[in-house]
Amino acid sequence: MQFRTNGIAVGEPAAFYDGSAAFTTTALGAATNLIAAEYAGDWLNPAATNHLNQVVASDAPVITGSRLLGGTNFQFSFSGPIGRTYQTWSATNLASPGGWSIVLSNSFGTAQSVFGEYNLPQAPARFYGGVSP
C-alpha cells in the first residue's frame, strides 16, 4: 500500500498486517491535506485507490507582522482562535525571570489583534512574548 499526502509518496510502500496498512500523520502541517492510499493489486485483489481529506488544525496564536514606526514606536500584529484569551508580555532583560510584565490582556476576535508601544524610553533592548492559556 503506497500512501501519498498532497500527491507526494510517504516513504516506501507500507506492508499489510492483519489486512490493514497504516502511516502516521503527526508531521503534517496545519492545512487541509489530501491523503491517498494506492493499492497496486495482486492475483487475488484488483488495484484500487482511495482518498480522504484530513484537516490538521493549529490553534496556536500566530504573529502575522511587525514593524518599527519610527523613533521608539513599535507595533506587531497576531491572530488566534476567536474567543480565546491571550496575554502579551514584555521585558528589557531576558536573563531576569521576574522582569516580565503583562502589557495587554484580551480575547481574539475576527480581525487580527494589534499591539503597539509608542514613545518608549530609550532602552538597550525590549523583548515581547505571548501566552494563550
C-alpha positions in Angstrom: 0.0 0.0 0.0 1.5 3.3 -1.1 0.4 6.3 0.9 0.6 9.8 -0.5 -0.1 13.2 1.0 -0.9 16.0 -1.4 0.3 13.8 -4.3 3.7 13.0 -2.8 4.7 9.5 -1.7 5.1 9.0 2.0 8.2 6.8 2.2 8.2 3.2 0.9 5.0 1.3 0.4 3.6 0.0 3.7 3.2 -3.7 4.3 -0.2 -5.2 5.3 -0.6 -6.6 8.8 -3.8 -8.4 9.6 -5.5 -6.9 6.5 -4.6 -3.3 7.0 -1.7 -0.8 6.4 -1.1 2.5 8.2 1.1 5.5 8.4 1.3 8.4 10.9 0.1 12.0 10.1 1.8 13.7 13.1 4.3 15.5 10.8 1.6 17.1 8.6 1.3 20.9 9.0 -1.8 22.9 9.7 -3.8 22.7 6.5 -6.1 20.5 4.6 -4.1 17.5 3.4 -5.3 15.1 0.7 -4.3 11.6 1.7 -4.4 8.8 -0.8 -3.9 5.1 -0.3 -2.9 3.3 -3.5 -3.0 -0.4 -3.8 -1.3 -1.9 -6.9 -3.3 -5.1 -6.7 -2.3 -8.7 -6.8 -3.5 -12.0 -8.3 -6.4 -12.1 -5.8 -7.4 -8.5 -5.4 -7.8 -5.7 -8.1 -5.9 -2.4 -8.0 -7.7 0.3 -6.0 -7.1 3.9 -4.9 -9.0 5.7 -2.1 -8.7 9.3 -0.9 -9.7 11.3 2.1 -9.2 14.9 3.2 -7.6 15.3 6.6 -7.8 18.8 8.2 -4.9 19.4 10.6 -5.9 22.4 12.7 -3.5 24.6 14.6 -5.0 26.7 17.3 -1.8 28.3 18.4 -1.6 32.1 18.1 0.4 33.3 15.1 2.4 36.6 14.7 1.3 38.0 11.4 3.6 41.0 11.2 5.8 43.5 13.0 7.2 46.9 12.2 9.1 49.9 13.5 7.0 53.1 13.1 9.9 55.5 13.5 11.6 56.8 16.6 10.9 54.4 19.5 7.5 53.3 18.2 7.0 49.5 17.7 3.9 47.5 16.6 3.1 43.9 15.8 0.0 42.0 14.8 -1.1 38.5 15.6 -4.2 36.3 15.3 -5.6 33.2 17.1 -8.8 31.3 17.6 -11.9 33.5 18.0 -12.8 34.0 21.7 -9.6 32.6 23.1 -7.9 34.9 25.7 -4.3 35.9 25.4 -1.7 38.0 27.2 1.2 39.9 25.7 4.3 40.2 27.9 7.4 42.5 27.7 10.8 42.7 29.3 14.0 44.6 28.9 16.2 41.8 30.1 15.8 38.1 29.0 18.0 36.9 31.8 15.7 38.3 34.6 12.8 35.8 35.2 11.0 38.4 37.3 11.4 41.1 34.8 8.5 40.2 32.6 5.3 42.1 32.9 1.8 41.8 31.2 1.3 44.8 28.9 -2.0 43.5 27.3 -4.8 41.0 28.1 -7.6 40.5 25.6 -9.5 37.9 23.6 -9.1 37.2 19.9 -11.8 38.4 17.6 -12.5 38.1 13.8 -9.8 40.7 12.9 -6.1 40.3 13.7 -5.0 41.8 17.0 -2.5 44.7 17.0 -0.2 45.6 19.9 2.0 48.7 19.9 4.2 50.6 22.2 4.8 54.2 21.4 7.2 56.8 22.6 9.2 54.2 24.6 12.1 55.5 26.7 15.4 54.6 25.2 16.4 51.1 26.3 19.2 48.8 25.0 16.6 46.2 24.0 13.0 45.2 24.5 11.5 41.7 24.3 8.0 40.5 23.7 6.2 37.2 24.3 2.7 36.0 24.4 0.6 33.2 26.0 -2.8 32.0 25.3 -3.9 29.9 28.3 
